[in-house]
Amino acid sequence: MIDTNIYKTKKAAYYTLGCKLNFAETSQLGKQLSAAGYQKVHAGEQADICIVNTCSVTDTADHKCRQAIKRLKRQHPNAIMVVTGCYAQLNPEEIAGIDGVNLVLGAGEKFDVLEFIERWDAENSVEIHKTPIQKVKKFHPSCSGTDRTRYFLKVQDGCDYSCTFCTIPLARGKSRSDTIENVVKNAKEIALTGVKEIVLTGVNIGDFGYGEFVGEGEKKRKLHNFFDLIKELDEVKEIKRFRISSIEPNLLNDAIIDFVANSDRFVPHFHIPLQSGSNAILKRMKRRYLRELYSERVELIKSRMPDCCIGVDVIVGFPGETEEEFKETYEFINSLDIAYLHVFTYSERDNTEAMAMEKQVPEWE
């Protein structure tokens, strides 16, 4: 008698938490599994594989990741549970301790997910595969798939900054980028699907231009810059709109602002992290600008594009923040011609300088 199970189509479920970059990378993982014969599950179907792409920017993000893993396991009890992303790189043992998790893959293993799934030994129950972040140096191009009306196109990964509150460099490694030629090629291929808008995404996209680097002692070379990239993308006529995701104020230079102001394709929208309107706190955060530069950027944007939409990230309750410094931030933001805020309560992160700082602000305050 023929075993019909060998002809059964394999099913995969995906769950993404966090930033646009994660959505782009999850889609890329989905393409790999699709090429290997996996179909994305529909409502009511059981999955053979579940992939959770995690975020770890705050303690709340970690909590949401744990909840998502447990919920997916209840929905797909017989599936191989694979967890990757920033949380997996930073705290793999914590994730491995969650009932039902089978594979934990770090930043260096994420894009080899299919290989790890095929090698997974059920006898081992749970496996952790994680390369030290200092050795993660390869750039993996990614873009979101047809499940969204806007494509998220990854152009850069990692960060060389050392903000005292942030673990992203520990989760994603050093700054590295795609080539301009490959980004343009990907944009043209995306255009063939009929998509009208592409959002350029990364960890620190204004730092675009560092190619892959190999070897412990080899210094990175800046091959291009972000301005070079957007000039080339503006020539991809088939895409109606390009949008720049979050960009650091010190990297948002006059040339980029002027270019967007005169472009028919780059939309007048900037998301610019502020984090604090107090120079004293910005220095404690080790941000690479002061409030004066930030206000100059906003004023220049508005002088060139009066209707430009500007979004702002703010952290409240940073260690040592006084009521006067909070009011300083409040009044500074009120003085800016901006459209919207993303406000975050400061969250303690292991292995950051801020965690060891004195005068932690109580959560209730």
C-alpha positions, 0 to 999 in steps of 0.5 A: 500500500502506498504511503500517501504522507510522502506526497503531503505538502509541507506547511510553514507558519511565520510570525514577525515582531519588531521593525521593518527590517525583521519583516523584510528578513522573514519574507526572505526566509519564506522565499527559501522555504517556498523554494524547498516546497513549503507552503505558507499556512492558511487559517485553520491549517496545521504547520510543519514548521513555525518560524518566529523572528524576534525583537529585543529592543525593550523588555516588553518586546522580549515578553511579546516574543515569549507570548508569540512562541507559546501561542504558536505552539498551542496552535501548531503543537506538532510543528518544529518551532524555530526562533531567530532574530535579535532576542535569539542572538542576545538570550538564546538559552532563555528562549531554549527554556520555553516549552516547545522550542526546537531550534534557536538560531542566531544572527549568523545562522538565520539565513541557513534556516532550511539547512538547520531544519533538515539537520534537526534531530528530534532526539535532541529536543532543542538546539542552539546555534549562535555565532559570536556577533563579532564574527557575523560580517556577511550582508544578506539582501532581503525584501518583504514579499507579496503579503504587503502593499509596500515592499520593505527593501533591506539595504543595510544591517548592523550598527557601529554606534555605541548608544548607552541604552541600546543592544542592537550592535550586540544583536546584529553586529557591525554596520554592513551594506548591500551594493548599490548595483544589487539594490537597484537590481532588486528594486527593478525586480520588485517593480515587475510585481506591480508594487508602487512603493518601496521603503528602504530599511536597515538598522542605521541606513544613513550609514549605508556604504560599508561592504562586507568585510572578512578577517579579524584585523581587516578594516572596513572601507566606505565604498558608497554613501546613502546619497549615492544610493538614493540618486541611483534609485530615483532613476528606477522609473517603474517605482512610483514612491520610495520612502526612507525609514528611520535615519539618524539626524547627524547622517541626514545631511543637506544633500539628502534633504535637498534631493528628496525635496526635488525628487518625484519619487522620494516621498516627503517623509522623514522619521528622525530619532531624537530620544531626548531634547536635553543635551545633558541626557543626549551626552549620557546616551552617547548620541552623536548630535545635540538638540541644536543640530536636530532643530536645524535639520527639522527647520531645513526640511520644513523650509524646503518641504513645508508639507513634509511629514516628520516622525520622532522617537523619544525615550522617557525615564532615561537613568538620571533624568530629572523633572527639569530635563523631562520638561526640557524635552517636552518644551523642545518637542513642542517647539518643533514642526513635527507630525507624530511621536513614537514615545518609549519608556526607558527599558533596562537592557543587559550588557549596556552602559545605561543599566549600570548608571545611577539614579534609575527612574522608577517605572511608575514615574 
